Amino acid sequence: MLHHPNIVEIKHIMLPPSQREFKDIYLVFELMKSDLHHVIKANNDLSPKQHKYFLYQLLSGLKYIHAANVLHRDLKPKNILANADCKLKICDFGLARVSFSDAPSTIFWTDYVATRWYRAPELCGSFFSRYTPAIDIWSIGCIFAEILTGKPLFPGKNVVHQLDLITDLFGTPEAEAIAKIRNEKARRYLGNMRKKPPVPFSRKFPNVDPSALRLLERLLAFDPKCRPTAAEALSDPYFNGIAKTELEPSIQPISKIEFEFERRRLSKDDIRELIYEEILEYHPQMREECLHPEDQTTFLYPSGVDRFRLQFAHLEEHHVNGERRLPLQRQNISLPRERVSPTENNNDAHDIDFQSRGEDKSAHLFKSASISASRCVGVLPKEKSEAEETSSEVKNGVDGLSQKIAVLQT
């Protein structure tokens, strides 16, 4: 599924040292310098063009996710990676779930403070909730409002405070909308709430493009049925002249067959074997040997974890008297290079052609007059070489190598 320019890509999964006894899985993702939370915090003068480009990327990635029948369920600025050239990528699918129309829709929802600020009102106070892709649309609306203002829209301290903040902006919801709240206490609280008038978005968000506010109001509709899908939002007049739906990557919905194993009673060893088979998808040259060992005489390939341990062991052995040295055979890398495909810039066709329309699509996040590059996302100046950059990264991480080696050896 992770083949979209606005979704973080898994580059590699390291092969465990043992097929039946491994306890850890090491995934290698493409490198992004920061996340949207830090970009918003460091840049207080993002331009309207950047606002539009950010939202377009988020909706494009979300459209792809929802087309696969997947709900992200934890969209927030910290789960959106960013580069200095304004490229965004959705990450952290730890709470994501597949959504099938004929499947039971009551699923456990993890409650913690960081997510509450971006949680749709129909989920407030509910640990078991029926929900639709509209919950992700609400989160995108909250994120967009934060991009526009530089601060969270609904920073609730608890469920009650969260509902107060939402109704302070939108007014007291209609009885029909309140009835869709799953939590009984939340329904009662809203039903007994004094009548509040809605606040016009033009007053809440002064000096913002009116077309942006109209789309924001749609994304943040209290009733989930009134929120647009990601595809519908991309067709909003706000994106007139820049949307290129014909270039949007497509994906087939995930089949229920791929999750058939969830209906079986599986032991820990069974689950470990299924995970190992999935890892082998990233090691096609070893797949046959691992799955059919009776046809092979031996299996001598060193695992990715073994290589990881050996490479960092050198630093552990040579970090004496405060001196830090890199092994001669590994000046620029700390993970197995031959198994990690180089980054390919295949996404140019998908990018919005802002420049051809008089809009600077690649407006650099470091061009802000109010901040320095180091305060924004911590990217080193371009004149530094790759070796210098890597040496600095390794130097900063040496102090914790003893703990990493100990974990790998257990």
Secondary structure, DSSP 8 states (H G I E B T S, - for coil): ---STTB--EEEE---S-TTT-----EEE---SEEHHHHHHH-S---HHHHHHHHHHHHHHHHHHHHTTEE-----GGGEEE-TTS-EEE---TT-EE--TTS---EE----HHHHTT--GGGTT-SEE---THHHHHHHHHHHHHHHHSS-S---SSHHHHHHHHHHHH-S--HHHHTT---HHHHHHHHTS-------HHHHSTTS-HHHHHHHHHHT-SSGGGS--HHHHHTSGGGTTT--GGGS-------GGGGGGGGS---HHHHHHHHHHHHGGG-HHHHHHHH-GGG-S------HHHHHHHHHHHHHHH-BTTB----TT-SS-SS-STTS-------TTTS---GGGT--TT--GGG-TTS-HHHHT----TTS-HHHHHHHHHHHHGGGHHHHHHHHH-
